[in-house]
Amino acid sequence: MGDMNGFNGLIERFLGHIDVERGLAEATVRAYESDLRRYADWLRRHGRRDIGEVTRGDVEGFMASLDGESAKSRARRLAAVHELHRFAVGEGRVATDVSESVKAPKGSRKLPDVLTIDEVASLLEAAAMGGSHDAVVLRDKALLEFMYATGCRVSEAVGADLSDIDLDAHVVRLTGKGSKQRLVPLGSYACAAMHDYLDDARTELMERARGNPEMRAIFLNKRGRRLSRQSVWEVVKTAGDRAGITRPLHPHTLRHSFATHLIQGGADVRTVQELLGHASVTTTQIYTHVSPQTLMETYLLSHPRAR
């Protein structure tokens, strides 16, 4: 196989495998493609033409070339390299995975941005605009209550359809990464806000649609179409400004807060893993951090000679 043809063909088959057979999200497939094209380019510049020519030293050399990137970015690229080499073994292109013993770089793990329970309450109250019955206000309140109640990703919120929610049973079906579905409870506050929105406000927004109205999506924009991710970002930011929260806010802040508040309330990490839709409990464990205030309170209450 001449020059990059060997790598190109392997990468194309691998991308087809994770797209069709494993059903990974489109954004994930694109990220894999970007990382692996960069890896293949590096290998070509260093004289490799086929996966069978690659050595462990090559993999380590590629990783060393990424020194200017964050530990998280380098770990992601190495994960893609590992996946490609394992795929090559499975296809019979090589006998062993030369990347297997190459480890991801260690870096300080940044704790997620988390709101306090009082800040969440202020955010949700600000979204309600003093109990306004405006359709957009009711939507915004329902959206933020929904996101905090479920800990969903933005894509899961905007992708949710009416057929996914059962307010009588207080549950919603979310479709996460890799099209994996999970059932998540909806608390009473979220259900009340959803009722207020769905009973009248959503119909009003739907009627604003030009042409065929949006029939499936739960959350609609001002023109009656499915709400976008960017619009969710704006809803969160606007509510945060009204609530006087000066820290930068983003939709994922509600997801982080959901998980942290559950852990602080006594939920076990495995349960939170299931609710968040994490494939690995390792990802969820970042939420088990203890705040200095909680640490001090626990110490004062527990240590026999603390007081």
N, C-alpha and C positions, 0 to 999 in steps of 0.2 A: 504494500500500500504506500503510495507516494506521499511524501511530505505530510500535510495535515489530514489527508483523506481518512487515515485510520482513526484519528481522534474524532474527526467530525462525524464519521459514521457511528462510532460508539456513543458519542454524546447524543446524537439524534435518537438512537434506539433507547438510551437511558431516559431521555425526556419523554418519549412516548410511553415508556413503562410507568413513570411516576404520574403521568397525566391520565392515562387510560386505565391501567391496571390498579394503581394505588389511589387514583382519584384525588390527588393533591390539588389544592387551590391554584388558580391561574397565576396569582402573584407569587406563590411559592415556586412554581415551575419556572417562571421568568427569573427569579432570584438564582435558582440552580443553574440555569443556562448562562447567566452573566458570570457567575463564579467559575464555571467550568470552561467557558470560552477563554477567560483570562488565564486559567491554569494551562490550557492547551497552548495558548500563545507563548507562555513562558517556557514550556517544554520545547516548543519548536525552536525558540531562540537559543536553546541550550542543546540542540542537536538531536532531540528525540523525535521520532516519526511515528511510533506506534506504542500502545500501552504496554506491550511486552518488553520494551526497551527501558521503561521507567524503573528507577531504583528508589530505595528508601532515601538515599541522599538527595535525589531530585525533589522528592516531596518536602524534605527538610529545607532544601535550598529555596523552593517556592515560598514556603512559610517565612523564611528569613527575609525574603524580598518584601514582605508585607509589614515590616517593623514599624512603619509610620502610621499604621492603622490601629484602631482601638482593639483591645483584647476581644471584645464581642464580635467585631467584624472579622477578625482573623479566625476565631473559633467557627464562625458561620462558614467561611470559605473552606476550612479544613473539613467540616462536616460534609460539604458537597464533594470534596476530593475523596473522602472515605466511601461515600455512597457510590461514586463512579467506579472505584477500584473493586468494591464488593460486587458490583454489577458485572464487571469484566470477568471476575472469577466465576460467577454464576453462569455467564455465557460461554465459559470455556476458553476465553481469550488468553487468560493467564492462569497459572496453577496456584499462585499465592497472592495475597493482598499485601503489597510492599508498604502501603500506607498505614497498616493496622497499628503499628507500635508508635507512630508519630502522634504526640499528644497536643491537645489544644493549649495555647498560652494561658497562663493564669494572670488574672487581673483583678483589681478591686471591683467588687460587685456593687453597683449603685442601688441603693434602696429606692423603691418606687415612690413617686409623689402620692401622698395620702392626705385626705381631708380628715379633720376631726368629725365626730358625730354631730357636734353643734354646727360646724361649717356646712356639712351636708344638709342639715335642716334649714339653714339660712339660704343655701343655694336653691333648694326646692321651694321654699317660701317666696324667694325673689322671682322664680319662674312663674309662680301663680299670679303675680301682679295684683295682689290684694283681692283675689277671688274673682278676677275678670272672667266674663263669659265669652270673650273673643275667641274665635275658632283657633287661631294660631297660638294664643296663650294657653288654651286648654291642651293643645297638641304638645307644646313645649313642656308643660307640667307633666303630662302623661309620659312623654319621652324620657325625661330625666328620672322620674319615679321608676319607670320600667328598667332603665339602665342600672340604677343603683340597686333595685330589688333583685335583679338577675345576674349582675356582674358581667353582662354580655359585652362582646366586642362591638365596635361601631358597625362593622359589616353585618353582624348578626341582627342588630337592631333595625337597620335600614332594609335588610333582606327578609325580615319577618313578614309573614302573610296572615290574613285574618284566620285562615284555616289552621294556623299554628297555635292559636291562643284559645284557652278555655277558662273564662273568668269564673264560671260556676265552680270549677274544680281548682281554681287558683294555680294554674300551671300553664307554661308555655313551652313549645318545642323550638329549640334553637338549632340552627345549622351552622356548624363551625368549620374549622380548617379541614380540608380533605373531605368536605361534604358529610362529616360525621355529625349525627344528630344526638341531642340530649334533652331530657325533660328537666326543667328548672321551676321551682315553686315561685309564685307571685304573692307577695305579702298583701295585707289588707289595704295599706295605703296606696300601693301601686294599682291594685284592682279598682279601688274607688276612683283614682285619677283616670284609669283606662275607661271606665264606664262613662265618666263625664265627657271624655273625648269621643268615644265611639258612638254614644247615643245620639249626638247631634252635630258636633264640630266636624267630625270626619266627613259626614255627608255634605256639609256646607263646603268644605275644601274640595271634595270630589266634583261638586257641581261647577266649580271654577275651571275645570279642565276643558281645554279646547279639543274638539274631536272626541275620540273614545275615552271615557273616564277610566281612571285607574280603579280596578275592581278588587285586586288582590292585596296590595300592600297595606300594612297597618298604618304606617306613618306617611302622611302626604305633605308635600310642600304647598306654598301659597297658590300654586297654579294647578293643584289637584293631581300632581304626578308623584311618583315614589320619591321620598326624601333622599337627598344625597349625603354622602359622608361629610362633605364640606359644610353643608347646612347644619349638621349635628354639631360640628366644631363651633360654628357661630352661635348656636343655641346655648351651648355650655359657657362660652366666653361671655355672652351677653348677661346670662344669669349670674355669673361670677362677678361681673362688674356691678350689677345691681345689689348683690349681696355684700359688696365691699371686700371681697377676697382679693388681696393684692398679688398673691402668688400666681404664676402662669398656670392656667387650667387647660386641660385637653380632655376629650371624651374618655380616654383610658384612665384618667384620674378617678372616675367613678368606679371603674372595674377594680383598680388597686384598692380603693377605699372599701368596697364591698368585701374583698377577700380579707383585708386586714381587720376589719370590724368583726367578721365572723370568727377569725382566729382569736381575737381578743375576747370575744364573747364565749369562748370555750369550744368552738367547732374543731374537730380533728382535721389534720391536713389532708387526709385522704378524701374526706367529704368535700372539702373546698376544691380539691383537684377535680373531682367529678363535676361540681357545679360550674367551674371555670372552663371545663373541656380541655384541660391540659393532658397531653399524651404521657408526660412523665411527672412524677411527684416532685422531682428535683426542681422543676420550674416553679412549682407552687411553694416550695420551702422558703423562697425569698420573703414571703409574707409572714414568716414566723419570727421576724425581727422584733426585738423588745425596745420600746422607747425608753429614754433615760428616766422620764417621769414615772412610767410603770415600774421600771427597775427599782427606783428609790422607794416607791410606795410598797412594793412587795417586800423589799428589804426591811423597811420599818415595821411592817406588820408581822413578819416572819422570824426575824432574828431575835433570840432571847435577850440580847444585850444591846439592841439597837436604840432603845429609848432610855 
